[in-house]
């Protein structure tokens, strides 16, 4: 190395409002946002319970379960692992029964499946209300990564998009 290099000049860079950004992500999401997530989940469960659920509505429940498992792994809301595992088993059994060679055929639920999925819906609603924005976004990204790593396809959907596609 030669000793005649020019010294590095410090370039001025505009700074972001770091406190504003930190406060934005540390704050809890707006009640309307959490209600939208919970309402989409409850609507999908209602359709599943009534025996008229589409495959899209089942996938809303399964995707929410993945997010719920990611929240559990983060350690923000802990102690729900057994309930999430039973809901995952129930959703898999429902999927296997409803999926036919011709496509999707809505199916009725057994009591243990109904109980496991209903418990999951209530617990996930509780989880969502306890998280900050950053924690919730991190859980969604983690769940998407897990789904893609397992060879699946992850898609974000809004409640009104789900209602429009299910109708």
C-alpha positions in Angstrom: 0.0 0.0 0.0 1.3 3.4 -0.8 1.2 6.1 1.7 0.1 8.8 -0.8 -3.6 8.0 -0.9 -6.0 10.9 -0.7 -7.9 10.9 2.6 -11.5 9.9 2.5 -13.9 12.7 2.5 -16.9 12.5 4.6 -20.0 13.0 2.5 -23.0 14.6 4.0 -26.1 12.4 4.0 -29.6 13.5 4.9 -30.6 11.7 8.1 -33.9 10.1 8.6 -36.2 10.8 11.5 -34.9 7.8 13.4 -37.1 8.5 16.5 -40.2 8.8 14.3 -39.4 5.5 12.6 -38.7 3.8 15.8 -41.9 5.1 17.4 -43.9 4.0 14.3 -42.8 0.4 14.5 -42.9 0.2 18.3 -46.5 1.4 18.4 -49.4 -1.0 18.3 -51.3 -1.1 15.0 -54.5 0.8 14.7 -57.6 -0.9 16.1 -59.1 -0.8 12.6 -56.1 -2.8 11.2 -56.2 -5.5 13.9 -60.0 -5.7 13.6 -59.6 -6.2 9.8 -57.3 -9.1 10.4 -59.5 -10.7 13.0 -62.7 -10.2 11.0 -61.1 -11.9 7.9 -60.1 -14.8 10.1 -63.5 -15.1 11.8 -65.3 -14.9 8.4 -63.2 -17.8 7.1 -63.9 -19.8 10.3 -67.6 -19.1 10.0 -67.7 -20.4 6.5 -65.7 -23.5 7.5 -68.0 -24.1 10.5 -71.1 -23.8 8.3 -69.7 -26.3 5.8 -69.5 -23.9 2.8 -65.9 -22.8 3.0 -63.9 -22.4 -0.2 -60.3 -23.5 -0.5 -59.3 -19.8 -0.3 -61.1 -19.5 3.1 -59.3 -22.6 4.3 -56.0 -21.1 3.2 -56.7 -17.9 5.1 -57.0 -20.1 8.3 -53.9 -22.1 7.4 -51.9 -18.9 6.6 -53.0 -17.3 9.9 -51.9 -20.5 11.7 -48.4 -20.1 10.2 -48.3 -16.4 11.4 -49.5 -17.6 14.8 -46.7 -20.1 15.0 -44.2 -17.4 14.0 -45.5 -15.2 16.8 -45.1 -18.1 19.2 -41.5 -18.6 18.0 -40.8 -14.9 18.5 -41.6 -15.3 22.2 -44.0 -12.3 22.4 -47.0 -14.4 23.3 -45.9 -17.8 24.5 -47.5 -21.0 25.7 -49.9 -21.7 22.8 -47.9 -24.4 21.1 -50.1 -27.3 22.0 -53.2 -25.5 20.8 -51.6 -24.4 17.6 -50.4 -28.0 16.9 -53.9 -29.4 17.4 -55.4 -26.7 15.1 -52.8 -27.6 12.5 -53.7 -31.2 12.7 -57.4 -30.4 12.4 -56.9 -28.1 9.4 -54.8 -30.8 7.7 -57.5 -33.4 8.2 -60.2 -31.0 6.9 -58.0 -30.3 3.9 -57.5 -34.0 3.1 -61.2 -34.6 3.4 -62.3 -31.7 1.3 -59.7 -32.0 -1.4 -61.0 -34.4 -4.1 -59.8 -35.4 -7.6 -62.3 -32.9 -9.0 -61.1 -30.0 -6.8 -62.4 -28.6 -3.6 -65.6 -30.0 -2.0 -66.8 -28.2 1.2 -67.1 -30.6 4.1 -68.7 -30.6 7.5 -66.5 -30.6 10.6 -66.2 -33.1 13.4 -66.5 -31.7 17.0 -62.8 -31.9 17.8 -61.9 -30.1 14.6 -64.4 -27.4 15.3 -63.1 -27.0 18.8 -59.4 -26.9 17.8 -59.9 -24.4 15.0 -62.2 -22.2 17.1 -59.7 -22.1 20.0 -57.0 -21.2 17.4 -59.1 -18.3 16.1 -59.6 -16.9 19.6 -56.0 -17.3 20.5 -54.7 -15.7 17.3 -57.0 -12.7 17.8 -55.5 -12.3 21.3 -52.0 -12.6 19.8 -52.6 -10.0 17.1 -53.9 -7.5 19.7 -50.7 -7.9 21.8 -48.1 -7.2 19.1 -46.4 -4.0 17.9 -46.3 -3.2 14.2 -42.7 -4.4 13.9 -43.4 -7.7 15.7 -46.5 -8.3 13.6 -44.6 -7.5 10.3 -41.7 -9.7 11.4 -44.1 -12.6 12.1 -45.7 -12.3 8.7 -42.3 -12.2 7.0 -41.2 -15.3 9.0 -44.3 -17.2 8.1 -44.0 -16.3 4.4 -40.4 -17.5 4.5 -41.4 -20.8 6.1 -44.1 -21.4 3.5 -41.8 -20.6 0.6 -39.0 -22.7 2.1 -41.4 -25.6 2.2 -42.2 -25.2 -1.5 -45.5 -23.4 -1.1 -46.7 -20.0 -2.3 -47.4 -17.2 0.1 -49.7 -14.3 -0.8 -50.9 -11.4 1.3 -54.6 -10.7 1.0 -56.9 -8.0 2.5 -60.3 -8.8 3.9 -62.3 -7.2 1.1 -60.1 -9.0 -1.5 -60.9 -12.3 0.2 -64.6 -11.5 0.3 -64.6 -10.6 -3.4 -62.7 -13.8 -4.4 -64.8 -16.1 -2.2 -68.1 -14.8 -3.6 
